[in-house]
Amino acid sequence: MSGVSEAQGLRAWAGAVLRDGKARAGAVILLFFVLLATVGPLLVTDPDALVSVPLQPPSAEHWLGTTGQGQDVLAQLVVGTRVSLLIGFGVGISVVLIGALIGITAGYFGGRVDGFLSLLFNVFLVIPGLPLAIVIAAYLPSGPWTLALVLIVTGWAWNARVVRAQTLALREQDFVAAATVVGESHFRIITRELLPTMTSLLLAQIIGSTVYAIGAQVGLEYLGLGDVSAFTWGTNLYWAENDSALLTGAWWTFVPTGIAVALVGFALTMLNSGFDELSNPRLGMERVWRQHLLSKGEEPTRATPVVRS
């Protein structure tokens, strides 16, 4: 039965995305970049190869021009998409899993366990995340996966605090008390009773953390704290800056990468609106009410509807 309910839940989430225009647009954009990251590197040339004269503008031969070293910008963008998305989604999922594990443990057990874990993530919250990431990245071996580790270490605490607060509110509910009375284990109560009620919260956290991870990774690599010999969106911008792209007017070396970062962030934000509609009854009722007014030929307003008997 649990498998059937999970399948129904997945169909419900998919239906919410298909019904919401913004979420549908976000899903299409995100799917494009996922396909680009999956099969794109097989279709482009070697991003490290010197293929033409440096800083050539876009042409039929090189659609996005060449870099200051004579490499193909399109090839570097496509190959960098795979690494940046892997790091973004990997960090986003990891920080939410770690935060959820620590937060739900603190909120559910309370007492000294809560006190110790709350002290732990409060310490991480007090320390500014980006400066801490810069310091850690400066002393570790450079590389995309080093940056991923840095972002995980500095990014889990906020998610833990939010999940702890949600757990404190849920553990007093009747369904948790009933599960305790019938003798269910702590592990089963957490995984079968508490976590399913936080699905929308965790999805929103994953999306927000992924956007943060991609932006932070690009920013740190732009500052030269990553492996500048690797091909990611951040290193593309780093080399564009080093080649004085703004001064020389070589916009094609940084604008495509900037647009890609912006589009992925936009797509994830739009996709989240579909999840909100399903998980938030108020948003769902607003959509239904708006459609009802439009079907009656009336213009929807921001006024609160009043039903008269």
Backbone torsions as a table, in degrees:
resi	resn	phi	psi	omega
1	MET	NA	-36.2	-179.7
2	SER	-63.7	-36.9	178.6
3	GLY	-64.9	-38.1	178.8
4	VAL	-65.7	-44.2	-179.3
5	SER	-64.7	-38.4	178.1
6	GLU	-65.0	-40.9	177.7
7	ALA	-64.0	-40.3	177.0
8	GLN	-64.1	-37.8	177.5
9	GLY	-64.0	-41.2	178.0
10	LEU	-64.4	-40.8	177.9
11	ARG	-64.5	-35.8	178.5
12	ALA	-65.7	-42.4	177.9
13	TRP	-63.1	-43.9	179.1
14	ALA	-62.8	-39.8	178.4
15	GLY	-63.6	-38.1	178.4
16	ALA	-64.0	-39.6	178.7
17	VAL	-65.7	-41.4	-178.2
18	LEU	-69.4	-30.8	-178.9
19	ARG	-75.9	-32.3	-175.2
20	ASP	-91.0	122.5	-176.6
21	GLY	-62.8	-42.5	-179.8
22	LYS	-66.0	-42.8	178.8
23	ALA	-65.3	-37.2	179.0
24	ARG	-64.2	-42.2	177.6
25	ALA	-64.0	-41.7	178.2
26	GLY	-63.1	-40.0	179.5
27	ALA	-65.1	-39.5	179.6
28	VAL	-65.0	-45.5	179.7
29	ILE	-62.8	-45.1	-178.8
30	LEU	-65.1	-39.8	177.9
31	LEU	-62.4	-37.6	177.4
32	PHE	-60.0	-45.6	-178.5
33	PHE	-70.3	-33.3	177.0
34	VAL	-65.5	-43.1	176.8
35	LEU	-65.0	-39.5	178.0
36	LEU	-61.3	-42.0	179.2
37	ALA	-70.4	-29.0	-176.0
38	THR	-80.3	-52.7	-174.2
39	VAL	-106.9	-14.5	-176.7
40	GLY	-58.4	-46.3	-179.2
41	PRO	-59.4	-21.4	178.5
42	LEU	-78.9	-14.6	-173.4
43	LEU	-105.9	-8.2	-177.0
44	VAL	-109.4	168.8	179.4
45	THR	-76.6	175.7	177.0
46	ASP	-63.3	120.2	-176.8
47	PRO	-67.2	-16.0	-178.9
48	ASP	-93.7	-6.7	-176.1
49	ALA	-77.3	143.0	175.3
50	LEU	-86.8	102.9	-168.9
51	VAL	-101.7	-16.9	-175.2
52	SER	-163.5	-173.7	176.5
53	VAL	-67.5	140.1	-179.5
54	PRO	-60.5	147.9	173.7
55	LEU	55.5	44.4	172.6
56	GLN	-86.2	135.0	-179.4
57	PRO	-69.0	167.3	179.2
58	PRO	-54.0	139.7	-178.5
59	SER	-149.4	178.0	178.6
60	ALA	-65.0	-30.1	-179.6
61	GLU	-78.9	-41.0	178.5
62	HIS	-127.9	102.4	-168.6
63	TRP	-61.1	-30.9	179.1
64	LEU	-116.1	20.0	176.5
65	GLY	77.1	-165.4	-179.2
66	THR	-125.6	160.7	-179.0
67	THR	-84.3	-177.1	177.4
68	GLY	-68.2	-13.2	176.1
69	GLN	-103.2	1.7	-179.8
70	GLY	85.8	20.2	178.2
71	GLN	-95.2	158.9	-176.6
72	ASP	-77.6	121.5	-177.8
73	VAL	-66.1	-40.1	-179.2
74	LEU	-62.0	-42.5	179.7
75	ALA	-63.0	-41.6	179.4
76	GLN	-68.1	-36.5	178.4
77	LEU	-65.5	-44.8	-177.2
78	VAL	-67.4	-46.2	179.1
79	VAL	-65.6	-38.9	178.4
80	GLY	-66.0	-27.2	178.4
81	THR	-61.4	-42.7	-179.0
82	ARG	-61.4	-49.1	-177.0
83	VAL	-65.6	-45.0	-176.5
84	SER	-65.4	-40.3	178.3
85	LEU	-69.3	-39.2	177.9
86	LEU	-60.8	-45.1	179.0
87	ILE	-66.3	-43.9	-178.6
88	GLY	-59.4	-52.7	-178.4
89	PHE	-72.0	-35.6	178.2
90	GLY	-62.9	-45.9	178.5
91	VAL	-67.1	-43.3	-179.0
92	GLY	-58.8	-46.0	-180.0
93	ILE	-70.3	-39.7	-176.8
94	SER	-65.2	-46.2	-177.1
95	VAL	-67.2	-32.1	178.4
96	VAL	-72.1	-41.3	178.3
97	LEU	-63.0	-45.8	179.5
98	ILE	-65.0	-46.0	179.2
99	GLY	-62.2	-41.0	179.7
100	ALA	-66.2	-42.1	179.8
101	LEU	-61.9	-47.5	-178.5
102	ILE	-70.9	-42.8	-177.7
103	GLY	-65.7	-43.2	-177.5
104	ILE	-73.2	-30.8	175.8
105	THR	-66.6	-44.9	179.4
106	ALA	-63.7	-45.6	-176.6
107	GLY	-70.9	-34.7	-175.5
108	TYR	-77.8	-44.7	-175.8
109	PHE	-84.3	-31.5	178.2
110	GLY	63.1	-161.3	176.1
111	GLY	60.2	-139.0	-177.8
112	ARG	-67.6	-33.6	177.4
113	VAL	-61.2	-46.4	177.9
114	ASP	-62.7	-42.5	-179.1
115	GLY	-61.9	-44.3	-179.0
116	PHE	-67.8	-48.4	-177.7
117	LEU	-67.9	-36.6	176.9
118	SER	-63.9	-40.9	176.1
119	LEU	-61.4	-39.0	-178.4
120	LEU	-63.0	-52.5	-176.7
121	PHE	-78.8	-19.3	172.5
122	ASN	-68.0	-34.9	175.6
123	VAL	-62.6	-44.1	179.0
124	PHE	-67.0	-31.7	179.2
125	LEU	-72.1	-32.3	-179.6
126	VAL	-69.5	-37.3	-179.0
127	ILE	-74.5	127.1	178.1
128	PRO	-58.6	128.5	-172.9
129	GLY	-65.3	-49.7	-175.3
130	LEU	-67.0	-45.9	175.9
131	PRO	-59.9	-39.0	177.4
132	LEU	-63.1	-41.6	178.2
133	ALA	-63.0	-39.5	179.1
134	ILE	-63.6	-43.7	-179.4
135	VAL	-64.4	-46.2	-178.4
136	ILE	-65.2	-44.5	-178.2
137	ALA	-64.2	-29.7	-178.5
138	ALA	-70.0	-23.9	-175.5
139	TYR	-105.3	-6.4	178.4
140	LEU	-99.9	158.9	175.7
141	PRO	-58.2	135.5	-176.0
142	SER	-71.1	151.7	179.0
143	GLY	153.7	155.3	-179.1
144	PRO	-59.0	-38.6	-176.0
145	TRP	-77.7	-24.6	171.0
146	THR	-64.9	-43.0	176.3
147	LEU	-62.2	-37.7	178.0
148	ALA	-61.2	-43.9	178.2
149	LEU	-62.8	-41.8	179.2
150	VAL	-61.4	-44.0	-178.5
151	LEU	-68.5	-33.1	176.5
152	ILE	-67.4	-44.5	-178.5
153	VAL	-63.0	-36.7	-175.3
154	THR	-94.2	-4.3	-170.7
155	GLY	-117.6	0.5	-173.2
156	TRP	-86.5	-21.3	-167.1
157	ALA	-65.0	-41.7	-178.1
158	TRP	-63.2	-41.0	178.2
159	ASN	-62.6	-39.0	178.9
160	ALA	-62.8	-40.9	-178.7
161	ARG	-66.0	-41.4	180.0
162	VAL	-65.8	-44.8	-179.8
163	VAL	-65.4	-37.7	177.2
164	ARG	-60.6	-45.2	179.9
165	ALA	-62.4	-39.7	178.6
166	GLN	-67.1	-38.7	179.7
167	THR	-66.0	-39.4	178.1
168	LEU	-59.9	-35.6	179.1
169	ALA	-75.8	-34.1	-174.9
170	LEU	-82.3	-29.7	-174.1
171	ARG	-68.4	-14.6	177.9
172	GLU	-92.7	-0.3	-178.2
173	GLN	-75.1	161.5	-176.0
174	ASP	-65.6	-35.9	-175.9
175	PHE	-67.2	-30.1	176.1
176	VAL	-72.8	-41.6	177.6
177	ALA	-62.3	-40.4	179.2
178	ALA	-64.7	-40.8	178.5
179	ALA	-64.7	-35.8	178.5
180	THR	-68.4	-40.4	-178.5
181	VAL	-64.0	-40.3	-178.5
182	VAL	-77.9	-1.3	173.1
183	GLY	91.9	18.1	177.8
184	GLU	-68.2	146.3	-178.9
185	SER	-72.1	162.1	177.6
186	HIS	-59.7	-40.6	-178.9
187	PHE	-62.3	-42.7	-179.4
188	ARG	-69.0	-38.5	178.4
189	ILE	-62.4	-42.0	-179.1
190	ILE	-67.8	-46.0	-173.8
191	THR	-82.1	-31.5	-175.2
192	ARG	-102.3	-22.9	-176.4
193	GLU	-108.4	-46.6	-174.1
194	LEU	-86.0	-51.0	-174.9
195	LEU	-59.8	-42.7	179.0
196	PRO	-58.8	-29.7	178.9
197	THR	-75.2	-11.6	-179.7
198	MET	-104.3	15.7	-175.2
199	THR	-57.2	-48.9	-178.2
200	SER	-64.6	-38.5	178.6
201	LEU	-63.5	-45.5	-178.3
202	LEU	-67.4	-38.0	177.2
203	LEU	-63.7	-43.4	177.9
204	ALA	-63.2	-37.7	177.9
205	GLN	-66.6	-39.8	178.6
206	ILE	-62.8	-44.0	180.0
207	ILE	-64.2	-47.9	179.2
208	GLY	-62.6	-41.2	179.9
209	SER	-68.7	-32.8	177.6
210	THR	-67.9	-43.4	176.6
211	VAL	-60.5	-44.5	178.3
212	TYR	-61.8	-43.1	-176.9
213	ALA	-64.5	-42.7	179.7
214	ILE	-64.9	-45.3	179.8
215	GLY	-64.4	-42.1	-179.8
216	ALA	-67.8	-40.3	178.9
217	GLN	-62.8	-45.2	178.6
218	VAL	-62.1	-41.8	-179.5
219	GLY	-65.2	-43.9	-179.9
220	LEU	-66.1	-40.9	179.3
221	GLU	-71.0	-32.2	175.5
222	TYR	-62.5	-32.2	177.6
223	LEU	-79.2	-3.4	178.5
224	GLY	88.3	15.7	-177.9
225	LEU	-90.9	0.2	176.3
226	GLY	-104.6	-170.6	176.0
227	ASP	-83.1	104.1	-173.6
228	VAL	-71.7	-8.8	176.6
229	SER	-86.9	-12.3	177.3
230	ALA	-82.1	165.0	-179.1
231	PHE	-112.8	104.1	175.5
232	THR	-137.9	173.9	177.5
233	TRP	-63.3	-36.8	-179.1
234	GLY	-67.7	-43.3	180.0
235	THR	-70.1	-29.2	174.3
236	ASN	-59.9	-44.4	178.7
237	LEU	-70.3	-33.9	178.3
238	TYR	-61.4	-47.8	-178.5
239	TRP	-71.3	-31.2	174.8
240	ALA	-62.7	-41.1	177.4
241	GLU	-66.7	-42.4	179.6
242	ASN	-63.6	-31.0	179.8
243	ASP	-88.0	9.8	178.5
244	SER	55.3	48.9	-176.2
245	ALA	-62.2	-37.2	179.7
246	LEU	-66.7	-39.8	-178.7
247	LEU	-71.2	-35.4	-178.2
248	THR	-88.8	-7.6	-179.5
249	GLY	77.9	17.8	-179.7
250	ALA	-83.6	67.6	-174.8
251	TRP	-62.8	-26.5	-175.3
252	TRP	-70.1	-13.0	179.6
253	THR	-83.8	-16.4	-179.4
254	PHE	-130.0	-25.6	-178.3
255	VAL	-64.7	-45.6	178.9
256	PRO	-58.9	-40.6	178.6
257	THR	-66.1	-42.7	177.6
258	GLY	-61.1	-40.9	178.2
259	ILE	-65.0	-40.0	179.6
260	ALA	-62.4	-45.1	178.4
261	VAL	-61.1	-44.8	-178.8
262	ALA	-65.0	-40.3	-177.7
263	LEU	-67.9	-38.8	178.8
264	VAL	-66.4	-43.3	176.3
265	GLY	-62.1	-41.5	177.6
266	PHE	-63.2	-43.2	-178.3
267	ALA	-63.8	-42.7	179.8
268	LEU	-65.7	-38.5	178.7
269	THR	-66.0	-42.7	178.3
270	MET	-66.8	-37.3	179.6
271	LEU	-64.1	-33.0	-179.2
272	ASN	-65.8	-25.4	-179.3
273	SER	-65.9	-33.7	176.7
274	GLY	-66.9	-37.8	177.0
275	PHE	-67.2	-38.9	178.9
276	ASP	-61.5	-39.1	-178.4
277	GLU	-62.9	-38.4	-178.5
278	LEU	-75.7	-39.3	-174.3
279	SER	-85.6	-20.2	-178.5
280	ASN	-108.4	105.4	-177.9
281	PRO	-57.5	-33.1	-178.6
282	ARG	-64.1	-42.9	178.4
283	LEU	-65.4	-38.3	178.2
284	GLY	-63.7	-41.2	179.4
285	MET	-68.4	-34.3	176.8
286	GLU	-63.0	-39.5	178.6
287	ARG	-65.3	-44.3	179.8
288	VAL	-62.6	-42.2	-179.8
289	TRP	-64.9	-40.1	178.9
290	ARG	-63.1	-44.0	178.6
291	GLN	-64.5	-36.7	178.6
292	HIS	-63.5	-44.3	179.1
293	LEU	-63.8	-41.6	179.4
294	LEU	-64.6	-36.8	178.4
295	SER	-66.6	-25.2	178.1
296	LYS	-90.5	2.7	179.9
297	GLY	77.5	18.5	-179.7
298	GLU	-105.4	151.6	-178.5
299	GLU	-87.6	122.6	178.4
300	PRO	-63.0	140.9	177.5
301	THR	-125.7	176.2	178.3
302	ARG	-86.0	0.9	-179.1
303	ALA	-68.1	147.3	177.4
304	THR	-74.6	123.9	-177.4
305	PRO	-68.6	141.6	177.0
306	VAL	-120.9	122.5	-178.8
307	VAL	-92.8	122.8	-179.9
308	ARG	-102.3	134.2	-179.6
309	SER	-78.3	NA	NA
